[in-house]
Amino acid sequence: MCCPLRCNIPESAFADYSLFQCCARSMPCSAVSCNLPFQLPVQGFLGLSGAILIQLYQTVCNGDPGTFLLLLALTPTLVSLLFMSLVRNYDTNTKDDKKYLNAFSAVSLIIAAYLTIIIILENISSLSSLARIITFTVLLLLVASPLGIAVRAHREDSDRYAQALLEQRGSKQNPVISSEICKAEDSIEYHELPSEEGQAKPASDDKRLSDEGNMNLLQALCSVNFWLLFIAMFCGLGSGLAMINNISQIGESLGYTATERNSLVSLLSIWNFLGRFGAGFVSDIFLHRGGWARPLFVAVTLAIMTIGHTIVAAGFSKNLYLGSVLVGVAYGSQWSLMPTITSEIFGVGHMGTIFNTIAIASPVGSYTFSVRVIGFIYDKVGSGENNTCFGSRCFMLSFMIMASVAFFGVLVALLLFFRTRRFYKSVVFRRLQNL
């Protein structure tokens, strides 16, 4: 198992790098986080992928792990080969593309609602084979619907380009009128120009701010903001992924049925989607309206995760449903906020490298909490056959430790917020107002 996992992890990281780098560079105002509308649908479908794959496993594979692993080996390869030529930088217009980006986001919300309904139905009563085939076919149609949106957008873009060519040819037939218009525009622009001193100051300021916000990896590693963001992600992504990895075993120790444990895994994927989608959208609204620095929302999500870990540690009846909602939403939110904050603080020139370096905090934190905290304590308190454990005592101390670590992450994120608050006000927010 280690060999295919070792091959898969770099491929996944490269896919993330390619997508985020294209999103950042395809927007004309990417330096001020206008690439967020591109990231919301991408992050949303990433969050939903787990719940979609569980439906694939239950419907197509009939619970056979061997068939499921074969599909997992073939499908990503075929999809990558089929669509790899489309992953590149594009010249885009935010105003024209906004409706299509909103359509992508709407599709992801519809899929999330549809999956939630399926999971509820599966918990109420077992679905027949025919019902599973029908529901999975509808799910495949919903997942494929963004292709129709993309084709329509491409068609309208081609029509717009053809219309622009016709207008350009028409303008060449009236050179006298065009020259008069150009002279009039030149005279207007001349009278509106400020003094030389007024021009030099904004130019020098923009150059200085651009240099500060366009770091390479070595420069980022030497900055305090990089390590504050890394530590915050270690506390949040690490502890959140540790819970996701152990959710089935936690449910088993607390007496949840197999159906309930499967539902928890699927629901975690949906809460992950809502966090990825909602955090970016909400933080963007606050940034555009009041210049609120995005690290503040990292602190908020870590506070939510602290509450979620505490609820899981409490061990009361059905606590995993509430705890998984809070941890899942917070975990997904941090994956949405982290790449955007990276592009805003360190620039988009080396965003992919810096983003993936900070993302190392997730597996490092997951190993630390899953193996060195949860696994170690579980083995200590386990006393049954094969060292199994039942009851709230199995994971109580582990989740109290992770709640404390998440709270420490809140303090670190608040420190990052206070350090970058002035930067967001004077650089990011000012540029957004000038768009």
N, C-alpha and C positions, 0 to 999 in steps of 0.2 A: 504493500500500500504506500510505502514511503516514496517509491520511485515515481509513480504517476502524480502524487501530490507535489513532489519536488519539481516536476515538469510543468504542472498546472499553475503554481503560484506565480512564477515570473511572467507567464502568459497573461494572467489576470492583471498583474501590475502594469504590463505594457499596454493592455487594452485601456485601462483607466488613464494612463499617461496620454495616450493618443487622443482619446475623447476629450479630456479636459484641456489639452494643449490646443486642439482644433477649436474648441468652444472659446477659449481665451483669445486666440488670434483671429478668429473669423468676425469678431465684432469690431466695428470702427472705433468704439470707445472702451475697449477691453481693459484699459489701464485703470478705469474707475468702476470696475465690476459690473459693467453692462452685459457681461456674458452670463449673468445669473439666469435670465430667461431660458438660455440654452441648457443650463445645468439642471433646472428643475425637472424636466421630463426624463433626462438621463438618470438622475438620482432616484426619481420615482420608480422607474422600471427596475433599477438595481434592487431597490427595497422590496419590490413585489416578486422578484425572481424565485425566492424560496418557496412561497405559497404556490406559485405556478408549477414548480418542479414537483411539489408534493402531489398535486392533481395529476401530473404526468405519471408519477410512480404508481398511484392508486388505480388509474384508468388503463393506461397502455401496458404497464409492466405487471399488473395484477399482483403487486406485492413481491415480485421476484427481484432481489437485489442484483443478480447477475445481468439481467436484461437492462435494468436501470443504469448500471455502470457502463454498459456498452453504449447506450444512448448518450450518456454524459461524455463519453469519449469521442463519439462521432459528430454529434450535433454542433458543439461549438466550433469544431474544425470546419465543417461544411459552411456554417454561417459566416465565419471569418473569411473563407475563400470566396464566398459569393459576394460579400459586401465590402471587401477591403479596398477596392478601387474608389469607393465613395467617401472614405475617411481621409479628408484633406482640407486645407484652408479654403474658404470661400469668401468672395466679396458679398457682403450682406447689407441689408437696409433694415434697421431695427423696426421702423414704423411699418414697413410692408410685411415683415415677417412675424410681427407680434401676434396677429390673429392665428397664424398656423402654430406658433409655439403654444398659444393658449389652447388650441385644439388638441395638441399632444398632451398637455397637462390634463385636459378634460377627459381624454381617453383613459389616462392612468387612474384618475379618480373613479371612473366608471368600473374599471377592472377591479379596483380595490373594493368597491361596494359589492360587486358581483361575487368576488371570492368570499367576502364576509357572509353573504347570504348562503353560499354553498356550505361553508363551515358550520353555520347554525343549523342548516337542514341535516347535515351529517350527524350532529349531536342529538337532534330530536329523534331521528329515525335513520336506519341504515338504507342507503340508496341502492337500487337494483343496478345490474350491469348496464341495462339500456339507459337508465336515467344518468348514470355516470358518463356514458358515451355522448349523450345529448348535451349535458352541461359542459363537458370538456370540448366538444365541437364549437359551442358558443364561445367558450373562453379563447380558443384558437382564433376565431374570427375577430374577437376584440383585440387580441394581441397583434394580429396582422393589419388591423385598420389604420395604424399610422402610416403604412406604405401608401394607402390611398390618399392620405393628406399630403404626403411628400410629392406624389405624382401630380396632384392638383396644383401645389405650390410651384413646381417646376414648369408646368404648362403656363400658368399665369405669368411667371417670370419671363418665359420665352416670348409671350405675347407683348409684355411690357417692353422688352428689348427691341422687338420688331417695330413697335410703335415709335420708339425713340429714334430708330434709324430713319423711318419715314419723315419724322419731324425735322431731323438733321438735314435730309436731302431737300426738304421744302425750304429750309432757312437759307441754303446755298443759292436758291433761285432769286433771293431778294437781298443781295449784298449791300445795297445802298441803305435799306431800312435797318439791317443788322448793324452796320457801321455807326449809324446815328444813335441806335440804342446803346451800343458800347461806349460811345463818347459821352452820352448822358450819364451812364452808370459810372464812368471814370470820374466825371466831374463831381458827382454826388459822393463817391468814395473819397475823393481828394479833400473835400471840405469836412468830411467826418473824421479824418485822421487826426490823432492827438499829436502833441509835441514829441520831439525826439527823446526827451527825457522820460516822458510818460510811456513811450514804446519800449525803451531799453529796460526799464524796471520789471514789467511783467515778463519780458522775454528771459531775463536772467533768473527771475523767480521760477518760471516754468522749467528752465533747464536744471536748476538746482533741485527742485522737487522731483523731476523725472529721474535724475541720477540717484536720489535717495531711495526711490521706489522701484529700482530696477537692479536688484542685487543678483550676483551669481551664488552658487552653493557655498563657496568658501566664505564670502562676505556675510551670508546669512548665518552660517555656523558661528561666526564671531560676534553676532548680535545677541543681546539679552532677550529680545522679543521672540527669536526663534526658539530658545530653550524654554521660555515661559509657555509658548504654544505647544511645544513638544511634551512638557510635563502635564499640562492640562489634558492633552489627548491621551497620554498614558493613563491618567486617572479615570478618564471617561470611557474611551474606546476599549481600554484593557479590561476594566471591570464589567462593562456592558457585554463584551464578547465572551467573557468568562461565564456570565449567566446564560447567554444564548447557547453556549456549548454544553452546559450542564442542565438545561431546563427539563429534559426528559427524565434524567436521573433524580432531579429534585422532586418532580411530580411523583415519581415512583416511591420515593421515601415518604412522601406525605399522603400516600394512598390514592392517588389519582388513577383512573382507569386508562387503558391503552388509547382509547378513543379521545379522552380528554387530553392526554399528553400530545397526541398528534395534532389536536386542535390548537393547543398552546403554541406548538412550533409554527403552524400556519399563521396564527394570529400575530405572533411576534414579527413575522415578515410583513404583515400589513401595518402594524404599529411602526415598524422601521420605515416603511414607505411614507406614512403620514408625517413622521419626523423629518425625513429628508425633504419632503415636498413643502411642509408647512414652515419649517424654520427659515429656509431661504426666502420664502415669500414674505413672511412677517418681518424678518430683519431688513429686507430690502425696502419695505414700506417705511419703517422707522428711520432708515438711513436717508431716504429721499426726502422725507418730510422734516426731520429734525437734526440730521447729521449724527444720529446715535451710532457709536462705534460697535461693530459686530462682535468683538470679544465679550461685550456685556451679555449677549445671548448665549455664548458658550457657558458663562457663569450660571445663567438661568437653567440651562439644560443639565448642568452638573448638579445643581440643587435639586432638580426633579429626580435625577438618578439617585441621589442620596436618599430621598424619600422612598423611592422604589426598592432599593436594597434593604432599607429598614423594614418595609412591609414584608418582604420575603423572609427576612430574619425572624419576624414576629411569629410566623407559622400558624396563624389563625385559619379558620375554614375558608377555602377558596381564595386564599391570599395570592396565589400565583397569577390569577386572572388580573387582579388590580396591579400587582407588582410588575407583571410583564408589560402591561400597557405603559406604565411610567418609564420603565427601563428601555423598552423598545422605541418609544417616541424620542427619548433623550439620546439614545445611541444613534438613531437615524439622523437626528438634528445635527449632531456633531460631525457626521460625515458630509452633511450639506454645507455647514458653516466653514469647516477647516480649509477646503480648497479655495473658497472665495476669499477668506481672510488672507491666505497665502498670497493670492494674486494682488490683493490690495496693499499689503504691507511690503512685500518683497518684489512686486512687479511680475509681469508676464513673460519676460525674456527667458527666464530659467524656471518658470513655474512648475513644469513637470518634474524636474529633478528635485526641487525643494519640497514639493508636495509629497512625492513618494518617500523622501527622507523623513519627513515628519510622520508619514503613515506607518513607519517602522514601529512607532509607539504602540500601535494596535496589536501586532503579534507578540511584541515583547511584554506588553501588559497582560495579554491573554495567557501567555505561558506562566508569567509570575503568579497570577491570581488562580488560574485553573490548576496548575501543578503544585506550586509551592504553598498555596493557601488552601484552596478547596480540597484538592486531592490529599494533601498531607493531613489536614484536620479530619477528613472523612475516614481515612485509614486508621487514625487514632481512636475515634469514637465507635467505629464499626466493630460489632461483636458477633454478628450472625454468621450463617454459612457463607463461605467465600468472602468473608469480611464485609458483608452487607450491613446496611444501617437503615432503620426506619424511625420516623418521628422528626419533629422540628429540630431536635438537638444535632442532627447530622450536618446541617448547613447554617445554623444560627450564628455561631462565632465567625464563620467565613464571611457571611454577608454583613455582619457588623463591622468587620475589618474593611470590607470593600466600601461600605457606607462612609466610614471615616476617611478612606482614601479619596472618595468622590467629593467629600466636603473640603478636603485639602485642595482638590482641584478647583473648587469654587473660589477659594482665596487666591490661587495662582491666576485664574482667569480674570478676577477683579483687578489684580495688579497689572495684567496685560491691558485691561480696559483703560485704566488710569494712565498708563504709559502711552497709549495710542489715541487717546481721546482728542488731543490737540491735533494730531496728524489727520484724523478723520474730518475734523471741523475745518481745518485750514486747507487741506489738499483734496480729499475725496469728495466731500460735500460741496466745496466750491466748484470743482470741475463738473459735478452733476448739475449744478445750477446753470452752468454756462453751456450745457448741451442744447 
